Amino acid sequence: MNKREGVLYILSGPSGVGKGTVCTQLRKQLLNLKYSVSATTRAPRAGETDGVNYFFKSKDKFEKMIQNNEFLEWANYVGNYYGTPYSYVQEQLKEGHDVILEIEVQGAMQVRERIGKDGVFIFLVPPNVAELKRRILERASETDESMNQRLKVMEKEMKLIQHYDYCVVNDDLLYACQQIEAIITAESCRVERNKIKYEQWL
């Protein structure tokens, strides 16, 4: 068997930094990159589709999935659950597909603890706090209270950047995606990911 296993990429960062927009653009540019759809208990935003953007679950259903250990990671973020179904990720990696997870920082730390160095962790940051606040306000789905709560959470999340492998500033969408593409290319060339090939040569 000449196929190498796929690589798991974890993209996270503060809420409102543009993780979803970056992932959408990456999926247009990298057709072989599989996107793992997360489950959540939050209400769909305008334009979001169940099974495409998220699997929208009731709180009871989500908690049953937690009890059954069906998530690679899960977190309660500002009153809502988010989680990554594990079976899909495992299947895609074994098939040799690279997979990208777009998740909150809490969830990324769970993945780091569970899989260690088997994943590549990318932290997406805004150019500055004022820009992040502007992006959140543009959603028109935040109260003053939830906005302040998100900003407090962001301060704690930024301190966790030391646990990531790479940092990408999302100031210009296309440039941020180019940087992530470069990371993916470099990681695919690592010797330890290509043992099957070089062992054949030897």
N, C-alpha and C positions, 0 to 999 in steps of 0.2 A: 504493500500500500504506500503510494508516494504522497498522499495528501497530508499536509500538516493540519493540526487542529487550528481553529480560528482563535483570534485574539479578542478579549473582552475589554472594551474601552468604556470608562466611566466618566461622563461629562456632568459636572455639577458646579454649583456656585450659588450666590445669593438669589433669592426670589426676585424676579424682575430684571435679571441681568441679560436675558435673551436666550436662554438655553433652548427653548422650543424653536425659535426662529433659526438659530444656528443649526440645529439638528435637521430641520426641514430643508435648508439649503444644502447641507452635506449629503442628504439622501438623493438630492437631484444630481449632485456631482459625482457621487460614489455609489453606483448602482449595485455593487456587490456588498455594500455595508448594510447589514441587517439592523433594523431598529426594533428594540424591545419595548413594546407598549406596556406602560405601567397601569396599575389599577389605582383608583382613588375613590373616596367618598364625597369629594367636593362636587358641587353642581357644574354641569358643562357651561363653558363660556360660549358666546356667540361664535358660530362657525365650527365648533368642535363636534366631532362625530365619535360615537361609541365604537371601540374596537380599532379606531384609527389614531386618534389623539390620546385617548385613555380608555380603559375598561371602567365604566362608571358603575360602582357597586354601592349597595346599601351598607350601612354601618354593621348590621347583623351579619351579612354575607361576608364582609371583609374580615370580621373578627373570627368567623368560622375558618376562613382560609389561614389566618394566623395560627389558630389552634392545630390545624392539619399540617403546619410547617410547609406551606405551599409557596412561600416567598423567599427569594434570595435576600431580600432586605425589605423592611417596611418602617415607616415612621409616622408619627402624629405631628403634623405641621400646622400651626395656627388653627387648631380645631378640626382638621381633616386628616384622614389616613391616606398614605401613599405607599405603594409597594410594587415590587418587580416579581411577577410569576417566574419561578425557577426553571420549570421543565422546558419552556421554549428556549431559554438561553442555553441550557445544556445541549439540547438537540442541535441547535445551529452551530455551536462551537465544535461538536463532534463531527459535523458534516464538513468542517473546514471553512465555515463562514465567519468573518469578523462581525462582532455584535457591538452596538453602542447603546449604553444606558444613559438616559437623560433623567437624572434624579436629584433630589434635594441632598444637602450636605449630610444630614443625619443618616440618610440611607447609604450614602457613599462610605461613611465610616463603618457601617455594618458590613458592607461588602469587603472593605479592606480587612476587617477582622476575620471574616469567613474565608476569603480566598487568598489573602496575603499578596504576594508579588505576582500572582497569576493574572492580575488585571493591570491595565494602564490607566492611571487616574489623572484627569485633566480638570483644572480649576478655571472656570470662566469668570472674569472680573469686569466690572464696569470701569470706564475711564475715570470716574469720580462719583462720590455719593450723590451730588446734585443731579447728575444724569440718571442714576438709578432711581431716585425719587420721581423724576419726571416720567420715566418709563412706567412706573407703577401707577402714577396718576392717570396716564393715558388709557389704562384699562377701564377706568370709570367704574370699577367694581370694589373700590376700597373706601371704607369709612375712615375718619381721622384716627379713630382708635386702632383699627387694624393696620393702618399705615404706620403709626408709631410702633406697634407691636412688631411689624416686619423689619423696621429699621433697627430695633433693639436686637432682634434675632440675627440680622445681617452682621452686626458688630461681633457677635459670638462666632458666626460662621467664618468670617474673614480670618480669625485666629487659627483656624484649622488648616489653612493653606499649606502648612509645613508637612502635612500627611499626604500631599499629592506629588505626582511625578513632574507635572508640567503646569504652567500658568499661561493663559491666553487672555489678552485684553480685548473685549468686544466693543471696540470703538467704531470700526468699519466692518460690516458683516462679511464681505467677500474676503477681506484680508484675514480676519479671524478664522474663516474656513480654510484658507490657504495654509495657515499655520497648523491647524489640526490635521489637514491632509499630509503635511510634511512630517508630523509626529507619527501618523499611521504608516507612512512609507518607511521611515527610519526603524520603527518597531518591527515591521515585517522583514527587515534585513538582519535582525539580530541573529547571531550564530545559534543561540540556544533554541530559536524558533525554527531552525532549518537543519536540525540534526539528521533527519531522514535523507536529505539531499547530500550533505557532506559525508555521511557514513557510506553512502553508495560510491562516492568518488574514491574513498579510501579503501 
